[in-house]
């Protein structure tokens, strides 16, 4: 299993970013996928979940209404659209499946 995140970077408060996670080594369309994030010194936090067919999603209260998780099963790719970003969204973001983690991608919200 390989998970490779991309799309992170530096953004001002109120801005947007879209993270991508390119997946390989397993049948992507069979599994729910998750995004987590972690701030140094804190536990990794579940941000969003999407079912294998994309029909159902769940979000942490802290990101509801601002983040959208989606997937393209034809391209084996998971997404996280992040809008109205806040300082407290600064973290390393990870995609996750079947006890496998991506390498993580830094998102920094700063003015």
RODO-2510 file (C-alpha; in nm, 4 decimals, decimal comma):
residues 111
     n   res          X          Y          Z
     1     x     0,0000     0,0000     0,0000
     2     x     0,1261     0,3442    -0,0896
     3     x    -0,0391     0,6751    -0,0057
     4     x     0,1137     0,9982    -0,1337
     5     x    -0,0286     1,3316    -0,0243
     6     x     0,0147     1,6552    -0,2171
     7     x    -0,1295     2,0040    -0,2344
     8     x    -0,0255     2,1446     0,0991
     9     x     0,1488     2,4733     0,1566
    10     x     0,1181     2,8190     0,3057
    11     x    -0,2125     3,0028     0,2878
    12     x    -0,3587     3,3116     0,4512
    13     x    -0,6522     3,2876     0,6909
    14     x    -0,9756     3,2607     0,4954
    15     x    -0,7999     3,0994     0,2028
    16     x    -0,8404     2,7577     0,0458
    17     x    -0,6310     2,4546    -0,0353
    18     x    -0,7077     2,1186    -0,1886
    19     x    -0,5146     1,8164    -0,0685
    20     x    -0,4824     1,5053    -0,2789
    21     x    -0,3842     1,1528    -0,1806
    22     x    -0,2758     0,9206    -0,4593
    23     x    -0,3331     0,5605    -0,3540
    24     x    -0,1865     0,2390    -0,4892
    25     x    -0,1242    -0,1206    -0,3884
    26     x    -0,4810    -0,2065    -0,2954
    27     x    -0,8289    -0,1966    -0,4458
    28     x    -0,9070     0,1656    -0,3713
    29     x    -1,2778     0,1454    -0,4484
    30     x    -1,3378    -0,1197    -0,1808
    31     x    -1,2354     0,0836     0,1221
    32     x    -1,3398     0,3822     0,3242
    33     x    -1,0695     0,6458     0,3436
    34     x    -0,9768     0,8970     0,6095
    35     x    -0,7927     1,2238     0,6517
    36     x    -0,6177     1,2956     0,9799
    37     x    -0,4085     1,5875     1,0980
    38     x    -0,1489     1,6360     1,3681
    39     x     0,0040     1,9313     1,5433
    40     x     0,3394     1,8821     1,7192
    41     x     0,2852     1,7711     2,0764
    42     x    -0,0747     1,6677     2,0184
    43     x    -0,2445     1,3438     1,9197
    44     x    -0,3376     1,2801     1,5617
    45     x    -0,6940     1,4034     1,4994
    46     x    -0,9492     1,2467     1,2654
    47     x    -1,0645     1,5155     1,0228
    48     x    -1,2926     1,3408     0,7734
    49     x    -1,4076     0,9992     0,6552
    50     x    -1,5617     0,8875     0,3264
    51     x    -1,7178     0,5527     0,2443
    52     x    -1,5840     0,3403    -0,0389
    53     x    -1,8495     0,4588    -0,2820
    54     x    -1,8358     0,8191    -0,1679
    55     x    -2,1998     0,8195    -0,0629
    56     x    -2,1409     0,9031     0,3018
    57     x    -1,9012     1,1393     0,4709
    58     x    -1,8298     1,2422     0,8278
    59     x    -1,6357     1,5360     0,9648
    60     x    -1,4804     1,6552     1,2853
    61     x    -1,6871     1,9333     1,4399
    62     x    -1,3920     2,1687     1,3989
    63     x    -1,4047     2,1465     1,0170
    64     x    -1,7739     2,0921     0,9420
    65     x    -1,9029     2,3319     0,6806
    66     x    -1,5504     2,4286     0,5730
    67     x    -1,3859     2,1043     0,4561
    68     x    -1,5119     1,8564     0,1993
    69     x    -1,3766     1,5060     0,1541
    70     x    -1,4237     1,3397    -0,1825
    71     x    -1,2751     1,0658    -0,3950
    72     x    -1,2272     0,9580    -0,7540
    73     x    -1,2311     0,5793    -0,7639
    74     x    -1,1390     0,5725    -1,1316
    75     x    -0,8161     0,7581    -1,0510
    76     x    -0,7504     0,6041    -0,7071
    77     x    -0,7345     0,9486    -0,5523
    78     x    -0,8697     1,0953    -0,2305
    79     x    -0,9244     1,4690    -0,1859
    80     x    -0,9754     1,7178     0,0926
    81     x    -1,1045     2,0582    -0,0104
    82     x    -1,0316     2,3050     0,2687
    83     x    -1,2045     2,6433     0,2625
    84     x    -1,2194     2,9321     0,5083
    85     x    -0,8937     2,8156     0,6607
    86     x    -0,8093     2,9243     1,0132
    87     x    -0,4821     2,9519     1,2036
    88     x    -0,5813     2,6424     1,4011
    89     x    -0,5993     2,4326     1,0834
    90     x    -0,2198     2,4462     1,0679
    91     x    -0,1002     2,0867     1,0915
    92     x     0,0492     1,7961     0,9025
    93     x    -0,2310     1,6219     0,7157
    94     x    -0,2307     1,2472     0,6512
    95     x    -0,4454     1,0129     0,4493
    96     x    -0,5123     0,6712     0,5973
    97     x    -0,6444     0,3305     0,4990
    98     x    -0,6083    -0,0230     0,6343
    99     x    -0,3609     0,0833     0,9054
   100     x    -0,1392     0,2517     0,6441
   101     x    -0,0450     0,6191     0,6571
   102     x     0,0801     0,8561     0,3945
   103     x     0,3972     1,0534     0,4601
   104     x     0,1978     1,3604     0,5523
   105     x     0,1771     1,7070     0,4009
   106     x     0,2234     2,0363     0,5814
   107     x    -0,0557     2,2931     0,5792
   108     x     0,0309     2,6286     0,7320
   109     x    -0,2273     2,9014     0,7784
   110     x    -0,0532     3,2299     0,8486
   111     x    -0,0815     3,5956     0,7666
***
